[in-house]
């Protein structure tokens, strides 16, 4: 599942990976791809959100605290935070942040001391609404055969349009262009240079990094839109018939390309999924 992977990356040593994971989670919340009911069950999420402030570089402080202030409205989240010692942690953190952020911390601390009966319950309003809507629907009891022709006509489904209808949101020709930050471009450029090295150990480690980290953090189409890494891997494949252990480097590059193909397949399925269609795309 995507969410546990993003939560683990919130504790990554690289600030760029932590920041990208947080932005991804916030984006999924904004577009209703995940909900608070999913998040409040993840104890590791609360641990990483608190530990966010223990790293030397602490970007997006307001966003982290704002997310905590929204999650603290629910009893499971409150329980996780109290168990992790959030009250003491946030109290010690408060004097070391800006006044605007202090107010956000005060709101979180207040939420940790709210009685359970005062905390909103997830999905209760939706359930009651559904009950009302169902009870208002007229019940039709016709038996196996309708006795009244007029009632039968009312139950008939209106005919749909004749001919082949085009499902416009399933059209897909090319990946949309994805811009990169300066840091992202530097990461790609650094790995590209490492693939051109004459040091086989460095090339091997670079391929491992690409498979395990870079290709997990960057959308796969990035490597098609900036193809130098793919070109470098294809050049390494030519070493398959070379001696002195160079064939191992070729196998490693093939493994890297295979991983990229898997990621591209997942991205294709993502863009073709009608449930994720947006007119803004």
Secondary structure by P-SEA (a helix, b strand, c coil): caaaaaaaacccccaaaaaaaaaaaaaaaaaccccaaaaaacaaaaaaaaaccccccccaaaaaaaaaaaacccaaaaaaaaaaaaaaaaaaacccccaaaaaaaaaaaaaaacccccccccaaaaaaaaaaaaaacbbbbbccccccaaaaaaacccccccccccccccccccccbbbbcaaaaaaaaaaaaaaacccaaaaaaaaaaaaccccccccccccccccaaaaaaaaaaacccccccaaaaaaaaaaaaaaaaaaaaaaaaaaaccccccccc
